Amino acid sequence: MAEKRFLFDPVQMVSVAREASTDAGLSATRVELLRLGQNLMYLLPGEGVVVRIARNSDFLATAVKEVAVAGWLRRQGFAAAEALAVDQPRVVQGYPVTFWRYVPGRVSDESDLALLGAQLLRFHNLGWPASLAVPDFDPLAQLRQRVESASIPAEDREFLLQELLRLGIELREVRYELPSGVNHGDAHIKNVIVTSAGEGVLLDFEGVCRGPREWDLAKVATEAELGMVSSHHYEAFVRAYGYDVRTWEGFGVVSSVMRLRMTAWIAQNVEHSDAVAQEFAKRIKTLRDGQPSEDWRGF
């Protein structure tokens, strides 16, 4: 597993971005890192294109889904990221690669949470796309693999795996209030670009799924509890969407799962920088103590 993590290093993966871009007929003279998250994203400034690289071949079907969802959203007139009109995804050196039109603007911040709330409400109201195949939501998907493959202390790994078992049992008793439907799957402020005209453009369709609406609202609500967004801006999100998921009796369990997901995600990236490793240490301390001793920060 150590070799795979090294190969997903942003510097090492530039060769994948260049090869995929050249194969797609794009100029890769300049390649700039935009973001390391679940995926690596690079900008081709000369083309105005974002190259998105998934972690391994297991995510090929997900990449296919992302491109299909983007096309569906744009056909609905929804402000969403646009997949480039090339044959994609491409698999290069074992990594699924997709290409997207670069959206000029700024990554949204907590002051834009009302914009995200309104976008999410419209997204949920689009209805179910009969022609689009998306999976049912599994809140615990990938958690075990992320924890087991992470370069973290053995006692932290065992603690996280025990939390996974505990929450899996508690989730069986959760009863939902809102209807199920198509969800974004990772609705948070960094997945929106705000254009110069003030329009929000929704990004990242990797997590799009069928599931209860509560899960799509719980990410921002949990971030508010962890000090990642202010209560003032969270209230603006609630007003824009029209429902506060924190008032629902199942929120405690769902929020705990969200914290575990957020911690497991960052665990797989601890080797990338000291800042990431320190954030992981902070997050796992929060899980052990029950409450954050200091605010979490995003990456």
N, C-alpha and C positions, 0 to 999 in steps of 0.2 A: 504493500500500500504506500510506503514511503516514496517509491519511484513515481507512482501516479500523482502524488501531491506535488512532487518537484516538477513534473512535466506540466502541471497546471499553473506554474509560476508565471506571472504576467510577462516577465522578460523572455522566458523560454517559449511562450506561446505565440509570440509575434510571428514566428516562422509559419505557424498554422494560419494565422490571419493573412499573411502575405500569399501563401500558396493558394488558399481558398479564393482570395480576391482575384488573383491573376487567372485562376481557372474560370472564374465567372466573368472575365473580360473587364475587370476593374483595375485601375491604376493603384498600386500599393507602394508608390515611391515614398510616401509619408504615412506612417501608422502611429497613431497616438492612443495611449491607454485612456479610456473614459472611466471605467469602473470595474472593480472586482467584487462580485457578489456571488450568487449561486452560479452565475455565468461570468465569463470575461467579455468585456465590450471594448472595442477599439473604434476609433474614428479614422476614416480615410478623408482627410480635409479636401483633397483635390476632387473628390467624387461627391462629397456631401452624403456619405454612406456610413452607417454603423455596422460593424461586423460583430456578431454575437456568437460566442463559442461555448457550447455546453461542456460539462465536466467529463463526460465519457459517453460511449456508444449506447449506454442504457437510456439515454435521453433523446434518442432519435425520434421515437414516436411523439414525444413531447414537442420537439422542434417542428414536426409536421403539423401538430395541433396549433401551435402558436401562429404559424403562417395562415392557416385556415381561419382561425378566430379573427385575426387582423383583417382579412378580406371581408368576412361577414360583418364586422363592425363598420367598416367603411361603406359597405353597401347599405347599411342602416342610417348613414349620415352621421354616425357617431365620431367625435373627434378622437382618433386613435392613431397609434403608430402605424406607418405604412410599410408593408413588406415590399422589397424591391421586386420588380418584374423580371426575375431570372429563375432558372431551374434551381429550386432549393427545397429543403436543406441539402447541403453538400456534406459529405463525410471526408475529412482530411486528417490523415494520421490517426484515424480512429475517433475523431471528435466531430460531432454534428455542428455545422456552421450555417447561420442564417444571416441575411443582409436586410438592412432597414434604412429608409430615408431618414437622414438626420433632421431633427426638429430644432430649429433655432429658438432659443429662449433660455430660461433658467429652470433648474430643478426646483420644484415647489418646496416651501418650508411650512412650518406650523401655522403661519399667518394665512395660508391658503387652504386650511382644513375645510372651510365652508365650501370651497370649490370642489374638493374631493367628495364631500358628502353629497353635493348635488349631482356630481358625475356618477357616483355609485348608485344613487336612487334611479337615475335614468338607465344605467346599465341593467339594473335588476328589473326595470319595467319593460325592457325590450322584448321579453317573452322568450320562450325556448326555441332555439334554432333547430328545426326538425332535420335539416340536412347536415348538421354539425355533430360529429361524434366526439363527445368529451366524457371523461370518466366520472364516476361518483367520488365525492370527496372522502378521503381517508385522513383524518387529522393526525394520525400517528405514522403515516407513510414516510419512509426514508430515515426515520429517527434512529432506529437501531443501527443501520448501516453507518450513519454519520457519526454516532457516538463510538461505535466499535473501531472505526478507521481513524479517528482523531488522535493526534499526538498529545494526549492529556494524561495526567497522573492516573494510575490504576484506581485509586480510591474515588476520584471524580467520575471515572467511567462507570464504576459499579454503582455509585449513587444515582447517576443519570438513568442507568438501565433499570434500577429499582423504581425510580419515579415513573418511567415508562410503563412498567407493569401496574403500578398503583393507579395511575390515571386511566389506563385502559379499562380497568375494572369500574372506576367511577363513571366513565363516559357511558357505560351501558345503562345507567339510571337517568341520564339527562333527557328531558322532554323539551321540545322546541315550541316556541310560540309563533314564529314567523314561517311563512311558506318556504318550501324548497324551490330551487330554480337554478338558473345559470349564475354562478358566482365568479368574481374575478380571481379570488384565491390568494391574493397578496396585496390587498388594498392598503397602501400607506403612502405618505406624502412624497417619497422619493420616486414613486412610480407615476408621477405626473410632471409634465413639462408645461410651464406657463409661457405662452408666447408674448411678444411685445404688445399684442392687442388685448392681452389679459385672458385669452382663452386657455383652458386646460386641455392638454392632450394626454390621454391615458396610454401607459406603456406596459410591457411585460405581461404576456399572456400565458406564461408557463404554467401557472396554477389554476387556470380556468377549469371549472368543474361543475358538477351538479351537486347541490347540497343545501342545507338550511342557511337562510340569510344571516343568522346570528354569527356564523363564522367569518363572514366578510366584514362585519362591523367590529368584531372582537379585537382585531389587530390594533386599530387606532385607540380603542378603549383601554387596552392593556398598556399601550405606550403612554397613555395619559397617567395611568396608575404608577408607572415606573419613572415618571418625570421626564420622559422623552419629548412630550408636548405639554403645553400649559393647560390648566383646567379651563381657562377663558377660551382658548382656541378649540379645545375639545367640545365645549358647549356650542360653538358656532357650527361644528361638524354635525352635532346632534340636531340642531335646528334645521339645518339644510336637508338632512336625511329624513327627519321626522320621527326618530325612535332612538332611545338611549338603551343600548343593550345591557348596560350595567344594572338596570332595574329588573332584569329577568333573573329568576332564581337559579338558572343554570350557569350564570356568568362566572361564578367562582371556579367551577371545574374547567370551563372553556378557557378562561384566562390563565389558569395554571398550565394547561396544555400549550397555550400560546407562549408562555414564558419558557417552557421546556423546548419548544420548537426554535425559539429565538436563540437559546443557549446552545442547542445542538448545531444550529447553523454556523454560529461563530466558532464552535469547537473545531470544525474542519478546516478553519483558516488560521489557527493560532501560530503556525510557522511563518506566516507572511510578514508579521511585524510585531514589535514589542507592544504597540498600542492595542492590537487585536488580542494578544495574549493577556494583557492587563484587563481588557474588557471581559474576556471569558472568566477570569478570576473573580471579577466583580459580580458577574451574572450568577455564577454557581454559588457564590456566597449568599446572594439574595434568595436562591432556591432553598438553600439550607436554613436560612434564618426566617424565611417567610415574608420579609419585607426588605426593600432596598435600603441600604445604609447610605447610598449616594445614587444620583440619577444614572440611568443607563444612557449610553450614547449609540447612535447608529453609524453604520459604515456603508 
